[in-house]
Amino acid sequence: MPHPRHRKHRTRIMDQAKRMQIVSIIDDVNDMTIATLRPDLYPQATTVSYVNDGLTIYFGTSPDSQKAKNLAWSNKVSLTIDRPYETWDEIEGLSMGAEVSPVTDSAEFQKVGQLMLGKFPQLAAFVPDDASGIAIYRVEPKFISLLDYSQGFGHTETFTL
């Protein structure tokens, strides 16, 4: 039997039911843990609040943050989003490999700003009206692993996009 690292990673095409389950997780949760790659090749995991439009995720940060510097160096990230749970058979979440790009289009920036204020009204107290000092990033998934313990301990399905 080959070493686990050498086994072929099986991925599937996402059907509508799985897409709906994944989007529901993304819709319902406020925070994700995102891992960016530092120039010294150490991954850096941070928790950020986010909004989404379907499978596309957006988050904001200071343009001077280490996260922004990491993304300027490498746009590849991994992230996790997990629903709260009380027992292991309720565990449901996802991990994602994605590519990130800054939002530079003003219409998209405005749209994301409205999504953020809708999900996090308290944001208005922290961000100036002109959103100066905020960089918004778009996260586009390349593959998603769906973890769903209601289907059995450790049940995972991986989908390519």
C-alpha positions in Angstrom: 0.0 0.0 0.0 1.5 3.4 -0.9 2.3 5.9 1.7 -0.7 8.3 2.4 1.2 11.2 0.9 1.6 9.3 -2.4 -2.1 8.2 -2.7 -3.9 9.9 -5.5 -6.2 12.6 -4.0 -9.7 11.8 -5.4 -11.7 14.8 -6.3 -15.2 15.1 -7.7 -17.3 17.5 -9.6 -19.7 19.3 -7.2 -23.4 18.7 -7.7 -26.1 21.2 -6.9 -26.9 19.6 -3.5 -23.2 19.8 -2.4 -22.9 23.3 -3.7 -25.9 24.3 -1.6 -24.5 22.7 1.5 -21.1 24.4 1.0 -22.6 27.8 0.3 -24.9 27.3 3.4 -21.8 26.8 5.6 -20.1 29.9 4.1 -23.3 32.0 4.5 -23.9 31.0 8.1 -20.5 31.5 9.6 -18.9 34.8 10.4 -15.2 34.0 10.6 -12.6 31.9 8.8 -9.1 30.9 9.4 -7.0 31.8 6.4 -3.3 30.7 5.9 -1.1 32.9 3.8 2.5 32.2 2.9 5.2 34.5 4.3 8.2 35.3 2.1 10.3 33.2 4.6 8.0 30.2 3.6 6.4 29.9 7.0 2.6 29.8 6.7 0.7 32.4 8.7 -2.8 31.5 9.9 -5.1 34.3 11.0 -8.8 34.6 11.8 -10.8 37.1 9.7 -14.4 38.0 9.4 -15.7 37.7 5.9 -18.7 38.0 3.5 -19.5 36.0 0.5 -21.4 36.0 -2.8 -22.0 32.3 -3.3 -18.6 30.5 -3.3 -16.7 33.8 -3.7 -15.4 35.1 -0.3 -14.3 38.6 0.5 -12.4 40.0 3.5 -10.8 43.3 4.4 -7.6 44.1 6.1 -5.1 46.9 6.5 -3.0 47.3 3.3 0.0 47.4 5.7 -0.8 44.2 7.5 1.4 41.1 7.3 -1.5 39.3 5.6 -1.5 41.9 2.8 2.3 41.7 2.5 2.0 37.9 2.3 -0.7 38.1 -0.4 1.5 40.5 -2.5 4.2 37.8 -2.4 1.9 34.8 -3.0 -1.8 34.8 -3.8 -2.3 31.2 -2.9 -4.1 30.5 0.4 -5.7 27.8 2.4 -8.7 28.4 4.7 -11.1 26.7 6.9 -14.7 27.5 7.9 -16.5 25.4 10.5 -20.0 25.5 11.9 -20.2 25.5 15.7 -20.9 22.0 17.1 -21.6 20.3 20.4 -20.9 16.7 19.5 -18.6 15.1 16.9 -21.5 13.8 14.8 -22.5 17.5 14.2 -19.1 18.5 12.8 -19.6 20.2 9.5 -17.1 22.5 7.8 -14.8 23.0 4.9 -11.3 23.7 3.9 -10.4 25.4 0.7 -7.4 26.0 -1.5 -7.9 29.3 -3.3 -6.3 32.2 -5.1 -6.7 35.7 -3.7 -6.7 39.0 -5.5 -7.3 42.6 -4.4 -10.6 44.2 -5.3 -9.7 47.2 -7.4 -13.0 47.7 -9.3 -15.0 50.5 -7.6 -18.4 48.9 -8.3 -17.3 45.6 -6.8 -15.6 47.4 -3.8 -19.0 49.2 -3.2 -20.9 46.0 -3.5 -18.6 44.2 -1.0 -18.8 47.2 1.4 -22.6 46.9 1.4 -22.4 43.1 2.0 -20.0 43.8 4.9 -22.2 46.4 6.5 -25.2 44.1 6.1 -23.5 41.2 7.9 -21.5 43.3 10.3 -23.3 46.6 11.1 -20.7 47.4 13.8 -18.2 47.9 11.0 -19.6 51.4 10.5 -18.0 52.5 13.8 -14.5 51.2 12.7 -14.2 52.2 9.1 -14.3 55.8 7.7 -17.0 56.6 5.2 -14.5 56.6 2.3 -13.1 53.2 3.5 -9.6 54.6 3.5 -7.0 52.3 5.0 -8.9 49.2 4.0 -7.9 46.7 1.4 -10.6 44.2 0.3 -9.6 40.9 -1.2 -11.6 38.4 -3.3 -11.0 34.7 -2.6 -11.7 32.4 -5.5 -11.8 28.7 -4.6 -9.8 26.1 -6.7 -10.7 23.1 -4.6 -13.0 22.6 -1.6 -12.9 19.7 0.9 -16.3 19.3 2.7 -16.1 17.7 6.1 -19.5 16.2 7.2 -19.4 13.9 10.3 -23.2 13.3 9.9 -22.1 11.0 7.1 -19.6 9.2 9.3 -16.5 9.9 11.4 -14.1 11.9 9.3 -16.2 11.9 6.2 -14.7 14.2 3.6 -15.5 14.9 0.0 -13.2 17.0 -2.2 -14.4 19.0 -5.2 -12.5 20.9 -7.9 -13.8 24.1 -9.3 
